[in-house]
Amino acid sequence: MKELTVKEIADILEIPSKTVTSRIRLLGIKEVRKVGKTNIYDPNVVQQIKNPNPVGHPKKAAEPVKPAKSKSKKVKK
């Protein structure tokens, strides 16, 4: 299989190019080479981008978290 651009990867996966670019950045994938301003990637990148590791914000705690005590001092008037 030939080397692919971001647009070609997006077309294969049927997702927006911006999503491909953000997943490439998130996974730390480097281009194979550049042609002008265009980055060229290895075809194996498609599988990595298709199934990215579950990364993101942690789920909310089951129990509500107690607010921290305020450390500020009250000013007397």
Secondary structure, 3 states (H helix, E strand, C coil): CCCECHHHHHHHHCCCHHHHHHHHHHHCCCCCEEECCEEEECCCHHHHHHCCCCCCCCCCCCCCCCCCCCCCCCCCC
